[in-house]
Amino acid sequence: MVDPIAALRTQVLEGLERIKARDIQEIDVRGRASFADLLVVASGTSTTHVKAIADEVIKHAKRIGTMPLGVEGAREAEWVLVDLGDIVVHVMLPRVREFYALERLWTVGAEEPVAARPA
C-alpha cells in the first residue's frame, strides 16, 4: 500500500521542480505541530513566479486526489501558503523568506532543515 503522505510529498516536490522553484527545503514538524507533518518552503523569483509555483503545486496535488484545504496570499503573491493537510507549502519571494525565517523558527532546538533533493 502506498503511503498517502509520501505520495503527496512526491507530487509537491515534482510541482516545485517542474516550475523551477528555488532553494526547496523540507521541515519535519511531526510531534511539534498538530496542523501538519511536513512544511515545504521554496522561493520564486517574482510575484508571478511565486503564484505560478503555488498553482503548479495545487495541480500536482489534485492529480492524486488531494484538494487544498486553503490557499492564502495568492493575490499579492509575495508569500503564498498552500495547505494540503499533512503538508503545508510556503512559496515566497527571497526577501520575504529571509525576513520571516521560517526555517530557523521551526528548527530551533531540532535538526536543520534538509534540502528536498540534492542539487
C-alpha positions as a LaTeX table, in Angstrom:
\begin{tabular}{lrrr}
\hline
Residue & $x$ (\AA) & $y$ (\AA) & $z$ (\AA) \\
\hline
Met1 & 0.00 & 0.00 & 0.00 \\
Val2 & 1.28 & 3.45 & $-0.92$ \\
Asp3 & 1.80 & 5.91 & 1.93 \\
Pro4 & $-0.53$ & 8.84 & 1.08 \\
Ile5 & 1.77 & 11.41 & 2.69 \\
Ala6 & 4.76 & 10.09 & 0.71 \\
Ala7 & 2.71 & 10.22 & $-2.50$ \\
Leu8 & 1.64 & 13.79 & $-1.74$ \\
Arg9 & 5.23 & 14.78 & $-0.91$ \\
Thr10 & 6.37 & 13.39 & $-4.26$ \\
Gln11 & 3.71 & 15.36 & $-6.13$ \\
Val12 & 4.54 & 18.57 & $-4.23$ \\
Leu13 & 8.24 & 18.24 & $-5.00$ \\
Glu14 & 7.56 & 17.43 & $-8.65$ \\
Gly15 & 5.38 & 20.52 & $-8.94$ \\
Leu16 & 8.04 & 22.71 & $-7.34$ \\
Glu17 & 10.79 & 21.34 & $-9.53$ \\
Arg18 & 8.74 & 21.47 & $-12.72$ \\
Ile19 & 8.28 & 25.22 & $-12.49$ \\
Lys20 & 11.80 & 25.80 & $-11.18$ \\
Ala21 & 11.20 & 26.81 & $-7.57$ \\
Arg22 & 14.43 & 27.74 & $-5.82$ \\
Asp23 & 16.01 & 26.64 & $-2.54$ \\
Ile24 & 13.43 & 23.97 & $-1.71$ \\
Gln25 & 13.60 & 22.94 & 1.95 \\
Glu26 & 11.58 & 20.39 & 3.92 \\
Ile27 & 10.95 & 20.67 & 7.64 \\
Asp28 & 9.56 & 17.68 & 9.51 \\
Val29 & 7.21 & 19.06 & 12.16 \\
Arg30 & 5.74 & 15.77 & 13.40 \\
Gly31 & 5.47 & 15.94 & 17.16 \\
Arg32 & 5.94 & 19.73 & 17.16 \\
Ala33 & 2.82 & 20.84 & 15.29 \\
Ser34 & $-0.68$ & 19.44 & 15.16 \\
Phe35 & $-1.65$ & 21.02 & 11.85 \\
Ala36 & 0.80 & 19.17 & 9.56 \\
Asp37 & 3.58 & 16.61 & 9.37 \\
Leu38 & 5.76 & 18.42 & 6.87 \\
Leu39 & 6.43 & 22.02 & 5.87 \\
Val40 & 7.93 & 22.68 & 2.47 \\
Val41 & 9.47 & 26.11 & 1.87 \\
Ala42 & 10.55 & 27.36 & $-1.56$ \\
Ser43 & 11.37 & 30.63 & $-3.27$ \\
Gly44 & 10.25 & 32.22 & $-6.50$ \\
Thr45 & 11.98 & 34.97 & $-8.44$ \\
Ser46 & 8.98 & 37.30 & $-8.78$ \\
Thr47 & 5.35 & 37.53 & $-7.68$ \\
Thr48 & 4.33 & 35.97 & $-10.98$ \\
His49 & 6.73 & 33.08 & $-10.39$ \\
Val50 & 5.57 & 32.61 & $-6.78$ \\
Lys51 & 1.93 & 32.41 & $-7.93$ \\
Ala52 & 2.81 & 30.01 & $-10.77$ \\
Ile53 & 4.72 & 27.75 & $-8.36$ \\
Ala54 & 1.77 & 27.60 & $-5.96$ \\
Asp55 & $-0.62$ & 26.87 & $-8.84$ \\
Glu56 & 1.64 & 24.05 & $-10.04$ \\
Val57 & 1.78 & 22.52 & $-6.54$ \\
Ile58 & $-2.02$ & 22.56 & $-6.41$ \\
Lys59 & $-2.26$ & 20.97 & $-9.87$ \\
His60 & 0.14 & 18.18 & $-8.89$ \\
Ala61 & $-1.68$ & 17.52 & $-5.60$ \\
Lys62 & $-5.01$ & 17.27 & $-7.42$ \\
Arg63 & $-3.52$ & 14.53 & $-9.63$ \\
Ile64 & $-3.64$ & 12.18 & $-6.65$ \\
Gly65 & $-6.99$ & 13.46 & $-5.40$ \\
Thr66 & $-5.73$ & 15.92 & $-2.78$ \\
Met67 & $-7.63$ & 19.17 & $-2.78$ \\
Pro68 & $-6.10$ & 22.14 & $-0.93$ \\
Leu69 & $-7.73$ & 22.91 & 2.40 \\
Gly70 & $-6.79$ & 26.53 & 1.82 \\
Val71 & $-4.63$ & 28.87 & $-0.20$ \\
Glu72 & $-3.55$ & 32.20 & 1.29 \\
Gly73 & $-1.67$ & 35.14 & $-0.22$ \\
Ala74 & $-2.26$ & 34.34 & $-3.89$ \\
Arg75 & $-3.46$ & 37.86 & $-4.70$ \\
Glu76 & $-0.28$ & 39.63 & $-3.56$ \\
Ala77 & 1.89 & 36.55 & $-4.28$ \\
Glu78 & 4.81 & 37.62 & $-2.12$ \\
Trp79 & 4.12 & 34.65 & 0.16 \\
Val80 & 1.62 & 32.00 & $-0.90$ \\
Leu81 & 0.67 & 29.28 & 1.56 \\
Val82 & $-0.89$ & 26.10 & 0.18 \\
Asp83 & $-2.45$ & 23.93 & 2.91 \\
Leu84 & $-2.63$ & 20.34 & 1.72 \\
Gly85 & $-3.46$ & 18.91 & 5.14 \\
Asp86 & $-0.47$ & 16.78 & 6.08 \\
Ile87 & 1.84 & 19.03 & 4.06 \\
Val88 & 1.86 & 22.82 & 4.10 \\
Val89 & 3.76 & 24.53 & 1.28 \\
His90 & 5.14 & 28.07 & 1.64 \\
Val91 & 6.29 & 29.78 & $-1.56$ \\
Met92 & 7.92 & 33.16 & $-1.01$ \\
Leu93 & 9.94 & 35.90 & $-2.57$ \\
Pro94 & 13.53 & 35.67 & $-1.24$ \\
Arg95 & 13.29 & 38.94 & 0.76 \\
Val96 & 10.06 & 37.78 & 2.44 \\
Arg97 & 11.58 & 34.38 & 3.18 \\
Glu98 & 14.65 & 35.97 & 4.72 \\
Phe99 & 12.54 & 38.32 & 6.86 \\
Tyr100 & 10.25 & 35.64 & 8.31 \\
Ala101 & 12.93 & 32.93 & 8.50 \\
Leu102 & 10.53 & 30.00 & 8.84 \\
Glu103 & 13.36 & 27.51 & 8.59 \\
Arg104 & 15.05 & 28.99 & 11.68 \\
Leu105 & 11.75 & 29.31 & 13.53 \\
Trp106 & 10.84 & 25.64 & 13.04 \\
Thr107 & 14.29 & 24.20 & 13.58 \\
Val108 & 15.27 & 25.88 & 16.85 \\
Gly109 & 16.48 & 23.02 & 19.01 \\
Ala110 & 15.92 & 20.49 & 16.23 \\
Glu111 & 17.80 & 19.25 & 13.24 \\
Glu112 & 18.49 & 21.67 & 10.43 \\
Pro113 & 16.04 & 21.61 & 7.50 \\
Val114 & 17.10 & 19.41 & 4.67 \\
Ala115 & 17.20 & 20.21 & 1.00 \\
Ala116 & 14.32 & 18.44 & $-0.69$ \\
Arg117 & 16.56 & 16.76 & $-3.22$ \\
Pro118 & 20.29 & 17.02 & $-3.89$ \\
Ala119 & 21.17 & 19.71 & $-6.41$ \\
\hline
\end{tabular}
